[in-house]
C-alpha cells in the first residue's frame, strides 16, 4: 500500500528482490518539486553492493537512465564498496519513485549476475532534504571525500575525533601526498570531472556548484573547487553536517525548515521523525502539562486507579500528538495497548457528560499549543 501526495510519499516495501513482512517505523519521504537531496543507500548487513567494475559501470548506466526517465539532476556522486552517496535535485516531485526504480533495477540485475537471492540493500534509501544555498557545496565536498576517509590515511572517524580535539598532530607530507593521490585517482566519484581530470558524463551537472566557487572562466572555478576540497584533505576533515539535521530528514536554517514543516504530510503514529519536524509536542511535554493542571507530580498519580490525570495524558498524546497505542503503553511504564485504548475511550466518554473534563482538555490543548 502507498499513500502519496504531490510532496510526500510513504513506501511500505523494501528494496531489491524478495518481500519484507516485518513491520518497522517508516522513514519520512519529502518529495519536492525542485528539491535538493543528499541520498544514500547501504548494502544489506553492510555487505558489498559492487563486486567488480562491471557492477559499478552498470550502476552508472542505470543512473543515467534514471536522469532521462525521471528528470533527476545529479550534482555529485560516489560509489563505495557497500554504499553510495548522491547529491541530486528533483525538478519534479518524484524522488521516491526515481530512487525506488534505481535500487530495484540494480538489485534485480546484481542478483541475476551474481546468482544470489534476497535483499541487496539495507532497508529503504535514506534521503536528507537540503537547502542548496546553505549546504550544497559543503555536501558535495562531503560526498567527494568519502574515498579518503580511511584509517591508513589518518582520516577515519577515530582519527578525526582526535584531530578536532587537538590531539592528532599535523600529518606528514608523504601522508598528505598519498591522500591527494587517492582522492584524485578514485574513478568512481564525480570529483575527477569537477576538477578537470576526467570528462564529465552528459548527465552530471557541474556548473551549479562550480558557479558558487569563483567567477570567471571554468578553469578558475575548477581550481577553486579543488582547493576547497583538498584543503580538508591536507588539514583534516571537518565535522560532518549531520549534527545540524532536523528530525533526521532536513538540513537547513530556521526559515528553510519552517517551509518544509508547512508542506509536511505524513502519519505521526508510524513516523516518529514526523512529530519532531512538525513541532508536535512529545509525551514528556504532555506529562508536564497534566502535572500543572493537577498540581501533582506524574509519579504520584500515574498508577492511581481511576485517576483522570493519566487518562488525560494518554488522550492528548493519542489524539493530538500522533502517538501509537503500544508506544504510549511503554511511555507510561509498560502497560498493554488495550489498557491505553480503554483509558482513551474512558476519557472520551467522560468528556461527553462532564464540562469539567471538557475544560481540562481545552486547557491542556492551549498549553500544548495545539
N, C-alpha and C positions, 0 to 999 in steps of 0.2 A: 504494500500500500504506500502511496506517496501523496503528500499534501503539498501543494505548490501555489505560490503567488508570483507576481512579476518580480519580486525582490527576494523571495525566500523559498528554499527548498529543503525538505527533510527527506533523507534517504534511509530506508529501512534495511536494504540489502547490503551485504558486504561486497568487496571487490574480488575479482578473479573467478575461478571456477568453483563449483560446489555451492552449498547453501548453508548459511549460518542461522541456527534457530535460537541460540542463546540470546536472551533479552539483555540489552545494555543501554546505558544513557546515550541518547542521540546527540551528536555534535550539532551546534548551530550552523546553519548554512545561510549566508547573506549574499544573495545573488543581485548584484547591482549593475545596471547599465552604465558602462564607463568605469566600473570599479577596478581598483588595483589590488592584487593579492600576492602574498607570499604563500606558495603551496608546496607541501612536501608529502611524500608517501614512503613508507619504510617496509622492508621485506618482513614477511611473517616470521616470528621468532627471531627477528633481526638477521635472518639468513640472506644470502646474496640474491639479488634480483637480476644481476648481469653476470654471466659466466665467461663470456667471450666478447671480443669486439663486435662480432656479428650481432649479438644481442643489443649492444649499445647502438649500433647503427640502425637496427630495426626500430628501436625506441625513438630515435630521432626522426626516422621516416614517418612514424605514427604521429609524432609531434607536429611535423609539417602538415600532415593530413588534417590534424585537428585544427590548425590555424585556418586551413582552407574551408573546412566544413562548418566550423562554429564561429569563425571570425575572431578568434582569440589572438591577441598580440603578445608575443613572447619578448620580454625585455632582457632577461638573463636566465641562465640555467646552469646546472652542474649535475653530473651523474657520478655518484659514488658507488661503492660495491654493493651496498644493501639499501640504498635510498637515493632519492633525487630531490632537488630543490628547483622551483620555478619562481620567477618574478614575472607576473603577467597582468594583462589588462583585458577586460571583457566589454567591448563596445555594446554587446547585447547582454542581457541579464541571464546568462546561461552557464555559469561556472560549473555548477553541479553536473549538468548534462555532459559538458565537454570533458571534465575530469573523469567521470564515470566511464565514458566511452574510451578514453585513453587507457585507463587501468585495466578495464575488462578486455579490451582488444589486445593489449600486450600480454596479459595473463594467459589468454587462450593460446596465443602464438607461442609463448615461452613454454607452457606446459606440453604442448604438442612437440616442440623442437627437442625438449629435454626429457620427454617421456615420463612426465610426472603428473600428479593429480592434486587437487586441493587448492587452498588459498595461496596465492603468491604474496599478496600484500597484507600487512598487519592492520586489519580493520579498514576504516574509511580514510580517505586522504584528509590531511589537515590543512585548513586554509585560514590565513590571517588577512582581514581586510585592512588596507593600508592607505594612509594619507600620502599621496606621492610627493607632494611639495615638502613634507617633513622627513619622509623615510625612504623614498625610492632609491636615492643614490646610496645611502648607507646600507640598505638591504642588498643592493647589487654587490657591494663590497663583501658583505657577509656571505653571500652565495658564492662569489668567486674565490674566497679564501678557504673554502672547505677542504680542498686537496692538500693544504699545508698544515691543517690542524692535527699534527702528528706528534707523538711523543718523541720520536728520534730527532725531530726538528725543534723541540722545546716549545711547541705551540699547542699542545693538548690542554685540556681543561685544568688539570692539576698544575701544570707549569705556569699557565696564565694567571691562575689564582695567586701564586707566589709572586709573580711579576707585579700584579696590581697591589699587592701588599708591601711592595718594596723589598722583597727578599730574593728576587730571581737573578739580579745581576745583569749586566749588559752582555748580549750574545757575542761570541767571537765572530770575526769577519768571515771565516770559512763557513760557519753555520748560516750566516745571513746569505752568503752566495748560494748555498745549497737550497735555502728556502726560495730564493728568486728563481733558480733553475727549475725547481719543482713546479712552482706556480706557472711560469711561462711555458713550460714544456707539457703541461697537462692538456691532453687532447679533448677531454670530454666535458668541457665547460665553454661558456661564451667569452671567457676572458681574452683568449688569444685574438678573437675577432675584434674585441673592443680596443685593443692596443696595437692593432695592425700587424700581428704575427701570423694571422690566417685570414682567409677570405670569409666574410660573414655570409651564412646562408641567406637566401632571399626572404625567408620568413622571420629572421631575427631583426628586431627593431633596436638599433643602437643610437639613433640620432637624438631621441628624447633625453636619455641620460647624459650623453656626451655634451649636449647643449647646455646642461647645468654646470659643466666643469669649467668652461672657458669660452670666450668669444673668439671669432676669427676662423681661420682655416681648420679643416678637420684634423690635420696633423697636430696642431696645438691642443685641440680638445683631447685627442688620444694621449698625448704626453701628460696632460694634466690629470687625466683619469688614472694612468699608470702610476703616477707619483702618489696619488691619493690612496690607491690600493696597496702599493708596495711599501708605503710609509709604515703601515700597520705590520707588515712582514718584518721590516727592519727593527722597529721599536717594540714589537709585541702587540698582539691583537687586543683591540678594545673589547670591553664587555659587550655581550650580545644585547640586542634591544628588547629581549623578551621580558625583562623586568617591567617594561612600560605597558605591557598588554592589559587591556580591559576585558575581563571575563574570558581570556584566552582566545579572543577572536578579532579584536580591533586594536590597531596601532596608530595613534594619532593624538592630537591635542584635544582639549576640552570641547571646543566648538565642533571638531570633526566627529568625535564620539557622540556628541549630542545629536548630530544629524543622523548617525547610524541608529541611535536609540529611537528616534522618531519614526523610522521606517521598519523597525524590527517587528517581525511576526513569528510566532512560534508556540510551543507547548511547554510552559514552565514546569509542568508536572514531570516531564521526561527529559528536560534540558536544564540542569541546574545553572549553567552559564547564562542562560536567558535571563534569569532573575537578577543576576549580578549586573549584566549590561543594561538591562531595562531599568535598574534602580529600584526594583521591588524589594521591600524590607525582608530581611531574613527572620528566622524564628527567634533568635536572641533579642531582636528589637521588639518582636511581638510580645515576648515574655516580659520585657521591661515595662511595656505599656500596660499590660494587665496588672503587673505589680503596683504601678502607680494608681490604677483605678481601685485596686483592693486595699492599698496601703499596707501590703503584707509581702514578705519575701516568697518567691516562687517555691522554694524548697518546703515551705511550711504548708502550702495548700495543694501541691502537685498531686499527692496521693490521697487527698481527703475525699472520701466518697460523697458524691452528690454536689461537690463544690462547683459553683458556676465559673470560677476563675480558670481552671484548666480547660473546661468546655469552651469558654470564650477564646482562649489562646488557640485551641485546635480549630475552632470555627474560622477565626480570622486568617490563620495560616493556610487553611484548606481553601477557603473561598476567595481570598484576596491576594495571597502570596504564591499560589500555584504549587503548593507542596503536596506530594502524594501521601496516601494513607500509610504505607509502610515507612516512608521517610519520617512522617510525623510520629509514628509509633516509636521509632528509635530516638527521636528528639526528646520525647517525654519519659524516657527511661526504659524503653524496651517492651512496651505493651504491644499487643497484637493489632493488626489493621482493623479487625472487626470492632475492637474496643474504641478505636479512633472514630470509625464510622458512626457508631452508636452515640458517641459524645457530640458529634457534629449535628446529627439528626435531633438529639435531645434539645440542644440549644435552639435549633430552628423552630421546633415545636413550642418552646417556651416563649420565643420572640413573637409568635402569633397571638399569644394571650397576655403577655406581660409588657407594659410600656417601659418598665424599668430595664428589662433586658434589651429592648429596642434602643433605649437611650445609651446603654453601655456599649452596644455595637456601634452606634453613631460616634460616641466619644473615642472609642478605640480606632475607628477608621480615620477620624480627623487627626489624631495624634500620630498615626502612621503615615499621614499624608496621602491617603488613598482617595 
